[in-house]
Amino acid sequence: MPAPGPARSPIVVLLSALPVLLLAAPALAMTSAEAIEVTRDALVVLLKISLPPMLIGLVIGVGISLLQAVTQIQEQAVQFVPKIVVLFIALIVLLPFMLTTLATFTHEIMDRIISVS
């Protein structure tokens, strides 16, 4: 009876079988056009989610800066606290839109994965 060798972790077993899996299923590879399309879709989702809070923060920051310039109040808390409060409220209001956008993108990615296999 051969002596038992050291236990191999599942990750080592998977990595050792990876070249065989890749050679056995060349049709499952993603083309460069598909990779570009997924990347473009991911960037569009990123912009759709991040742009509204950033624009709100920009508008509030410029408005408070104008108010500080007119009144000559140069206190940092005057600029920081209203911006944080407005962004917090904006995130609460925009959260359903953000979650719907992310869920839709996730479903599209999962559908692509299912259609490949």
N, C-alpha and C positions, 0 to 999 in steps of 0.2 A: 504494500500500500504506500503510495507516495506521501511525502510529508506535506501537510497543508501549508500553502504559501500565505503571505500577508493578505489580509482582506482588502479587496479593491472597492473603492467608493463608487457609487452609481455614476458620478460625474466622470470618473476616469473611464468607466465602461462605455458611457455615451460618447465621450470624445474619441475613444479608440475606434468606435463604430462609425463615426461621422464621415470619413472618406468613403466608406462603402455606401452609406446612405446617399451621399451626394452623387456618386457615380450611378447608383441604381435609379435615381429619379431626376434626370436632367431636365425633364419637362416642367419641373416645379420651380425652376429658377426664374427670378424676376428680371424682365428686360429693362434696359436703361430707360426706355420711354415710360414704363410703369413706375419705376423708381422716381423719375422726375415728376410724374403726375401726383404720386403720393406726397412727395416733398412739397410740391406747390399747394396741394390741398391742406397740408399741415400748416404751412405759412399763412394761408388765407384764414384758417381757423384761429391761429395765433393772433393775427391782426384784428379779427372780429371780436375776440375776447378782450384783448388788452387795450385796444384803441379808445373805447368809450371812457374807461376810468382815467386814462392818461389825458385825454382831451378835457375832461371835467377838472382834473387837477391843474392843468395848464390855465384854463379860463379862470378858475378860482384864484390861482397864484397871481395872475396878471391883474385881476380885479383888486385883490388885497394890496398888491404893490402900488397900484394907482392910488388907492385910498391912503396908504402910508405916505406916498409922495405929496398928496394934497394936504394932509393933516400934519405932516412932518413928525409922525410918531414912528420911531424906529425900533420898537420892541419886537423881539423875535417871536414871542408867544402870540402876538397879534396875527402873525402870518401862519404859524404852525397849527394852532388849535382849530381855527375855522376850516382849514384845508383838510385836516384829519377827520373832522366831524362830517363835512360834506362828502368826502370820499367814502367814508363808512356808510353813510346813507345811500350813496350812489351804488355801492357794491351790493347792498341789500336789495335795492330796486332792480339792479341788473342781473342778479344771481339766477333767476329763472331763464333768462335769455342765454346766459353763459353756460348753464348746465344743459340746456336743450342743444346748443351748438356743439358742445363736447360729446354729448350722447349720440347725436346724429353722425358726427365724424367717426366715433368709435364703432358704431353699427356699420358704416361704410367700409371701414378697415377690416372688420370681422367678416363682412360679406366677401371682400376680396380674398381673404385668407381661405374661406370656405370654397370659393369658386376655383381656386388654384388646386386644392387637394382633391 
